[in-house]
Amino acid sequence: MTDASTFAWQPVARSLPVARTADWLPDLLQPDLDVVFVGTAAGRRSADVGHYYAGAGNRFWSTLHHVGITRRAFAPEDDASLMDLGIGFTDLSKVGYGADDKITKDQIDLDRFERSLRIYQPRAIAFTGKKAASLWLKRRTDRIRYGGQRPRDNLPQVFVLCSPSGAARRYWRLDSWHELADWLRATRPWRF
């Protein structure tokens, strides 16, 4: 495994197809994305229906619109169409599903995630919760703050967002989501 602090971009061919897997939830990735949202694993409902952030209590889709990342409200079944807006999706585990505490260490594939970063080279990655961020950053969750992380050479900008999951409602705050939206607006207008 590559340590995130020493990870470096490698030039790649730009004619790669959109990534697809036969697992619970396919990656929705392509070159030239503005932001890729990264979870630990598909939630139970998302695994059942095959769309990201599909749980009834999940605030992901309404938050995208509320903070201005999208101009209109989208729903889980629209997830693939957001690639046209520069937004992609993946999880650290493509074989596990359910709550973060149900995902075992052997179900996490950081090498696959880092290969995807090298291939698709998004401008930013946004972890939708501290658990996924802690696995990649190799830091305990209590040592990670929400929002933009300190920039590192040859890496996309990293954001850690408050989890939109209904199970994490007691931690819910919009600050980190607004910070991501502000960064996207300030660095380069994304596609709508």
ABEGO torsion letter per residue (X at the ends): XBBAAABBBBBBBAABBBBBBABABBBBBBBGBABBBBBABBBAAAAAAGBBGABAABAAAAAAAAAGABABBBBAAAAAAAAAAGBBBBBABAABBEBAAABBAAABBAAAAAAAAAAAGBABBBBBEAAAAAAAAGBBAAABBBEBBBBBBGBBBBBBBBBABAAAAAABBAAAAAAAAAAAAAAEBBBX
